């Protein structure tokens, strides 16, 4: 029995050895394809690797960049007179180089809005400047004149004379911008040259910032720096959605909070300036105040909504209509007044020379008065 067991064990061992040799050297005898031999390179490469998709905004930038210009400004300023300017010895050695007129320069950006030479920029870029030069993206330089300005929205329109048509930017459709949309800021920050930065729309309809009289800003985290003012804020398709105008910064540089004037405001102002040279808005001649909870309690008002009339100009449209200090303006032409900023926007949108219905609350009673709208004087920041 022991002998039989030894013969069986040896036969099994020899059979396994033969099977291993055949599997390694002649796998086709067993009907198999043999062991798969995979190289190190094949093992590290995915079997069906898909090409990686790279997000790029180069098409949008290529479309918008030719329409953005650099604006160089300067004006003559008087330097403070040197205390030794009248000293003959001092004048002998230094002449009149101290105390004479000097030129102060400025820098900004602009957007070509028409092929025949109209450019949209910020008013603060060109305000009080006596020389304005525009450099286009292709290297040409032009002397520019101010076609008109609107300090209340910080918009200015320049005009240059050209022999050929300029690449005008495309305006984005009204109300097309949403919070979270990708935007590109194009301009000339710090004078380094044409620059494109990107971010998203952080918020819409920003007001009460104390930047302009009429505020309805786009807030973005796209880097905006000095020199970008007046430049283009475009969407991912390269269409103009705003005019870069201001940043919130403690250091003077970008901190991720920038503001742009919506293209709807810029376009409206531009069209009025090109047509008539100025912007016309409605005005009634009142001073207004925000209604705080303390004022609401003092005046026995049911809510803090509305605009408290703090003063009325003598002989103004409001005065002639019988509006008094202490009244609360509740609605204009049926549209609710939430705060003084809304009231200002509603009145500004009324055509001078027309009559409008104002809803007034006085001593717990509400009534309507008809007001003949006047024309808003320039830069009336305190009286509306």
C-alpha positions as CSV (number, residue, x, y, z in Angstrom):
1,X,0.0,0.0,0.0
2,X,2.8,2.3,0.9
3,X,4.5,1.6,-2.5
4,X,1.2,2.4,-4.4
5,X,0.9,5.8,-2.6
6,X,4.5,6.7,-3.6
7,X,3.9,5.8,-7.3
8,X,0.7,8.0,-7.3
9,X,2.4,11.0,-5.7
10,X,5.3,10.8,-8.2
11,X,2.8,10.6,-11.2
12,X,0.9,13.7,-10.0
13,X,4.1,15.6,-9.5
14,X,5.3,14.8,-13.0
15,X,1.9,15.6,-14.5
16,X,1.8,19.1,-12.9
17,X,5.3,19.8,-14.0
18,X,4.6,18.8,-17.6
19,X,1.4,21.0,-17.5
20,X,3.3,24.0,-16.2
21,X,6.0,23.6,-19.0
22,X,3.4,23.3,-21.7
23,X,1.4,26.3,-20.4
24,X,4.5,28.4,-20.4
25,X,6.1,27.3,-23.7
26,X,3.2,26.0,-25.9
27,X,0.0,27.5,-24.6
28,X,-1.8,26.9,-28.0
29,X,-1.7,23.1,-27.2
30,X,-4.1,23.8,-24.4
31,X,-6.4,26.1,-26.5
32,X,-5.5,29.2,-24.5
33,X,-4.0,32.6,-25.5
34,X,-1.4,32.6,-22.9
35,X,-0.8,35.0,-20.1
36,X,-1.3,38.7,-21.0
37,X,2.0,40.5,-20.9
38,X,1.5,44.2,-20.1
39,X,4.2,46.7,-20.4
40,X,4.8,49.3,-17.7
41,X,3.8,52.0,-20.2
42,X,0.5,50.3,-21.0
43,X,-0.2,49.6,-17.4
44,X,0.1,53.3,-16.6
45,X,-2.1,54.5,-19.5
46,X,-5.9,54.3,-19.3
47,X,-7.3,51.9,-21.9
48,X,-9.7,54.4,-23.5
49,X,-8.4,57.8,-22.3
50,X,-10.6,60.7,-23.5
51,X,-8.9,64.0,-24.5
52,X,-9.0,66.5,-21.6
53,X,-11.3,69.4,-22.1
54,X,-9.6,72.8,-21.3
55,X,-11.9,75.7,-20.4
56,X,-10.7,78.8,-22.3
57,X,-12.2,82.3,-22.8
58,X,-9.8,83.2,-25.6
59,X,-12.6,83.5,-28.1
60,X,-14.4,86.0,-25.9
61,X,-11.2,87.9,-25.3
62,X,-10.3,87.9,-29.0
63,X,-13.7,89.4,-29.8
64,X,-13.7,92.1,-27.2
65,X,-10.0,93.2,-26.9
66,X,-9.9,95.2,-30.2
67,X,-12.7,97.4,-28.9
68,X,-11.0,98.4,-25.7
69,X,-8.7,101.5,-25.8
70,X,-6.2,103.1,-23.5
71,X,-6.9,106.7,-22.5
72,X,-4.1,109.1,-21.5
73,X,-5.0,112.4,-20.0
74,X,-3.2,115.5,-18.8
75,X,-3.9,119.0,-17.5
76,X,-1.9,122.0,-16.5
77,X,-1.6,122.6,-12.8
78,X,0.2,125.4,-10.9
79,X,3.0,124.1,-8.6
80,X,3.2,125.8,-5.2
81,X,5.6,128.8,-5.3
82,X,9.0,128.2,-3.8
83,X,9.7,130.4,-0.8
84,X,13.0,131.5,-2.3
85,X,11.6,132.2,-5.8
86,X,12.1,136.0,-5.4
87,X,15.7,135.6,-4.1
88,X,18.1,136.9,-6.9
89,X,20.8,134.4,-5.9
90,X,18.3,131.5,-6.0
91,X,16.9,132.6,-9.3
92,X,20.5,133.0,-10.7
93,X,21.2,129.3,-10.0
94,X,17.8,127.7,-10.5
95,X,16.0,130.1,-12.8
96,X,12.2,129.8,-13.0
97,X,11.9,126.1,-12.8
98,X,10.2,126.3,-9.5
99,X,6.6,127.6,-9.2
100,X,5.9,127.5,-12.9
101,X,3.0,125.6,-14.5
102,X,3.3,121.8,-14.6
103,X,1.3,119.1,-16.3
104,X,-0.5,116.4,-14.3
105,X,-1.2,113.1,-16.2
106,X,-3.8,110.4,-15.8
107,X,-4.6,107.0,-17.1
108,X,-7.7,105.0,-17.9
109,X,-9.5,102.8,-20.4
110,X,-12.5,103.1,-22.7
111,X,-14.7,101.1,-25.0
112,X,-15.4,101.8,-28.6
113,X,-19.2,101.7,-29.0
114,X,-19.6,102.9,-32.6
115,X,-17.5,102.3,-35.7
116,X,-17.4,106.1,-36.4
117,X,-15.4,106.9,-33.3
118,X,-17.6,107.2,-30.2
119,X,-16.0,105.8,-27.0
120,X,-17.6,105.1,-23.6
121,X,-15.6,105.7,-20.4
122,X,-15.8,107.0,-16.9
123,X,-16.4,110.7,-16.2
124,X,-13.7,110.6,-13.5
125,X,-11.1,109.5,-16.1
126,X,-11.5,112.7,-18.2
127,X,-13.0,115.2,-15.8
128,X,-11.1,118.6,-15.8
129,X,-8.5,117.3,-18.3
130,X,-7.5,119.6,-21.1
131,X,-5.7,117.0,-23.2
132,X,-7.0,113.5,-24.0
133,X,-5.3,111.0,-26.2
134,X,-6.7,107.6,-27.1
135,X,-4.6,104.6,-28.1
136,X,-6.3,101.7,-29.9
137,X,-5.3,98.1,-29.6
138,X,-3.6,98.1,-33.0
139,X,-1.2,100.9,-31.9
140,X,-2.8,104.0,-33.4
141,X,-3.2,107.2,-31.4
142,X,-5.9,109.9,-31.7
143,X,-6.7,113.2,-30.0
144,X,-10.1,112.9,-28.5
145,X,-12.8,115.5,-27.6
146,X,-15.4,115.1,-24.9
147,X,-18.8,114.7,-26.6
148,X,-20.6,114.9,-23.2
149,X,-20.5,113.8,-19.6
150,X,-22.9,112.6,-16.9
151,X,-21.3,113.0,-13.5
152,X,-24.4,111.5,-11.8
153,X,-23.6,108.1,-13.3
154,X,-19.9,108.7,-13.8
155,X,-20.2,108.2,-17.6
156,X,-18.5,110.2,-20.3
157,X,-18.6,109.9,-24.1
158,X,-15.5,110.7,-26.1
159,X,-15.2,111.1,-29.9
160,X,-12.2,110.6,-32.2
161,X,-12.0,111.4,-35.9
162,X,-11.0,108.3,-37.9
163,X,-10.5,107.6,-41.6
164,X,-11.6,103.9,-41.3
165,X,-14.2,102.1,-39.3
166,X,-13.3,101.1,-35.8
167,X,-14.1,97.7,-34.2
168,X,-17.2,98.5,-32.1
169,X,-18.0,96.2,-29.2
170,X,-21.2,94.2,-29.2
171,X,-23.7,95.0,-26.4
172,X,-25.1,92.1,-24.4
173,X,-28.9,91.7,-24.3
174,X,-30.7,93.7,-21.5
175,X,-31.2,91.8,-18.3
176,X,-29.1,88.9,-19.5
177,X,-26.6,88.9,-16.7
178,X,-27.0,86.6,-13.7
179,X,-25.2,86.1,-10.4
180,X,-22.5,83.5,-10.9
181,X,-21.9,84.2,-14.6
182,X,-18.3,84.3,-15.8
183,X,-17.1,87.8,-16.8
184,X,-13.9,89.2,-18.1
185,X,-12.5,92.7,-17.2
186,X,-10.4,94.3,-20.0
187,X,-8.3,97.4,-19.5
188,X,-4.9,98.9,-18.9
189,X,-4.1,98.4,-15.2
190,X,-1.2,100.6,-13.9
191,X,-0.4,101.3,-17.6
192,X,1.3,97.9,-18.2
193,X,-0.8,97.4,-21.4
194,X,-3.9,95.6,-22.5
195,X,-4.9,93.0,-19.8
196,X,-7.7,90.5,-19.5
197,X,-8.7,89.2,-16.1
198,X,-11.6,86.9,-15.2
199,X,-14.0,86.2,-12.4
200,X,-17.7,85.9,-11.8
201,X,-20.7,88.2,-11.1
202,X,-20.8,88.4,-7.3
203,X,-24.0,90.5,-7.1
204,X,-26.3,92.7,-9.1
205,X,-28.1,96.0,-8.2
206,X,-25.6,97.2,-5.6
207,X,-26.7,100.6,-4.2
208,X,-26.0,102.9,-1.3
209,X,-22.2,102.8,-1.9
210,X,-21.8,106.6,-2.0
211,X,-19.9,106.4,-5.4
212,X,-22.5,108.0,-7.7
213,X,-25.8,109.7,-7.4
214,X,-27.5,107.0,-9.4
215,X,-26.2,103.6,-8.4
216,X,-27.1,100.1,-9.7
217,X,-23.7,98.4,-9.8
218,X,-22.6,95.0,-11.0
219,X,-20.3,93.6,-8.3
220,X,-17.5,91.2,-9.6
221,X,-14.4,89.5,-8.3
222,X,-12.7,89.9,-11.6
223,X,-9.4,91.8,-10.7
224,X,-9.9,95.5,-11.4
225,X,-7.0,97.9,-10.7
226,X,-6.2,101.5,-11.2
227,X,-6.1,102.1,-15.0
228,X,-9.0,99.7,-15.6
229,X,-11.6,102.5,-15.0
230,X,-13.7,103.0,-18.1
231,X,-12.7,99.6,-19.5
232,X,-15.0,96.7,-20.5
233,X,-16.7,94.1,-18.5
234,X,-17.7,91.4,-20.9
235,X,-19.5,88.1,-20.7
236,X,-18.2,84.7,-21.8
237,X,-19.3,85.5,-25.3
238,X,-17.3,88.7,-25.5
239,X,-20.4,91.0,-25.3
240,X,-20.3,94.2,-23.2
241,X,-22.2,93.9,-19.9
242,X,-20.7,96.8,-17.9
243,X,-18.2,99.6,-17.6
244,X,-15.6,99.0,-14.9
245,X,-15.7,102.0,-12.6
246,X,-14.5,101.4,-9.0
247,X,-13.0,99.0,-6.5
248,X,-13.4,98.4,-2.8
249,X,-9.9,98.4,-1.4
250,X,-8.0,99.2,1.8
251,X,-4.7,99.1,0.0
252,X,-5.5,100.7,-3.3
253,X,-5.1,97.4,-5.2
254,X,-7.6,94.7,-6.1
255,X,-9.2,92.8,-3.2
256,X,-11.9,90.9,-5.0
257,X,-14.6,93.5,-4.8
258,X,-15.0,95.6,-8.0
259,X,-18.0,97.5,-9.4
260,X,-19.1,98.1,-12.9
261,X,-21.9,100.3,-14.4
262,X,-24.5,98.1,-16.1
263,X,-24.5,98.4,-19.9
264,X,-28.2,99.4,-19.8
265,X,-27.3,102.6,-17.9
266,X,-24.2,103.3,-20.0
267,X,-26.1,102.8,-23.3
268,X,-29.0,105.1,-22.2
269,X,-26.6,107.8,-21.1
270,X,-24.5,107.5,-24.3
271,X,-27.5,107.7,-26.6
272,X,-28.8,110.9,-24.9
273,X,-25.3,112.5,-25.0
274,X,-24.8,111.6,-28.7
275,X,-28.3,112.9,-29.6
276,X,-28.4,116.1,-27.5
277,X,-25.0,116.5,-25.8
278,X,-26.5,116.1,-22.3
279,X,-28.6,113.8,-20.2
280,X,-32.1,115.0,-19.2
281,X,-33.8,113.7,-16.0
282,X,-36.8,114.5,-13.9
283,X,-36.6,116.5,-10.8
284,X,-39.1,117.9,-8.2
285,X,-36.8,119.8,-5.7
286,X,-37.0,118.0,-2.4
287,X,-34.5,116.9,0.2
288,X,-35.1,113.3,1.3
289,X,-34.1,111.2,4.3
290,X,-34.2,107.5,4.9
291,X,-36.8,106.3,7.4
292,X,-35.1,104.6,10.3
293,X,-37.0,102.7,13.0
294,X,-36.6,105.6,15.3
295,X,-38.0,108.1,12.8
296,X,-40.9,105.7,12.0
297,X,-41.7,105.7,15.7
298,X,-41.4,109.4,16.0
299,X,-43.6,110.2,13.0
300,X,-46.0,107.3,13.9
301,X,-45.4,105.5,10.6
302,X,-46.5,101.9,10.2
303,X,-43.3,100.9,8.4
304,X,-39.8,102.1,7.4
305,X,-40.6,102.0,3.7
306,X,-40.9,105.2,1.8
307,X,-38.8,108.4,1.6
308,X,-39.2,111.1,4.3
309,X,-39.3,114.6,2.9
310,X,-36.8,116.6,4.9
311,X,-37.0,119.8,2.9
312,X,-38.7,121.4,-0.1
313,X,-37.1,124.0,-2.3
314,X,-39.1,127.2,-2.6
315,X,-40.7,127.5,-6.0
316,X,-39.8,124.0,-6.9
317,X,-42.3,121.5,-8.6
318,X,-42.8,119.9,-5.2
319,X,-43.5,123.2,-3.5
320,X,-46.0,124.2,-6.1
321,X,-47.8,120.8,-5.7
322,X,-48.2,121.3,-2.0
323,X,-45.7,118.8,-0.7
324,X,-44.4,119.7,2.8
325,X,-41.4,118.7,5.0
326,X,-42.5,115.7,7.1
327,X,-44.5,114.1,4.3
328,X,-43.6,110.6,3.3
329,X,-43.5,109.7,-0.3
330,X,-45.1,106.3,-0.7
331,X,-45.4,105.8,-4.5
332,X,-44.6,107.5,-7.8
333,X,-47.0,106.7,-10.7
334,X,-48.2,103.6,-8.9
335,X,-44.7,102.2,-8.2
336,X,-43.8,101.7,-4.6
337,X,-41.0,103.8,-3.1
338,X,-38.9,101.5,-0.8
339,X,-36.2,104.1,0.1
340,X,-34.8,107.4,-1.1
341,X,-32.6,105.7,-3.7
342,X,-35.6,104.1,-5.4
343,X,-37.5,107.4,-5.2
344,X,-34.5,109.2,-6.9
345,X,-34.5,106.6,-9.7
346,X,-38.2,106.8,-10.3
347,X,-38.3,110.6,-10.4
348,X,-35.2,110.7,-12.6
349,X,-37.0,108.5,-15.1
350,X,-39.9,110.9,-15.6
351,X,-39.9,113.2,-18.5
352,X,-39.5,116.9,-17.6
353,X,-42.7,118.9,-18.5
354,X,-45.1,116.0,-17.8
355,X,-47.4,115.6,-14.8
356,X,-47.0,112.6,-12.5
357,X,-49.1,111.2,-9.6
358,X,-47.3,111.0,-6.2
359,X,-48.8,109.1,-3.3
360,X,-48.1,111.0,0.0
361,X,-48.6,110.0,3.6
362,X,-49.3,112.9,6.0
363,X,-50.5,112.5,9.6
364,X,-51.7,108.9,9.2
365,X,-53.6,109.8,5.9
366,X,-52.6,108.9,2.4
367,X,-53.6,110.9,-0.7
368,X,-52.4,111.6,-4.2
369,X,-51.0,114.8,-5.6
370,X,-50.2,115.8,-9.2
371,X,-46.6,117.1,-9.7
372,X,-45.4,118.9,-12.8
373,X,-42.0,117.4,-13.3
374,X,-39.0,119.8,-13.8
375,X,-35.6,119.3,-15.3
376,X,-32.9,118.1,-13.0
377,X,-30.1,120.6,-12.6
378,X,-26.5,119.3,-13.1
379,X,-24.9,117.6,-10.2
380,X,-27.8,118.1,-7.7
381,X,-26.5,115.5,-5.2
382,X,-28.3,116.7,-2.2
383,X,-31.7,117.8,-3.5
384,X,-33.8,115.5,-5.6
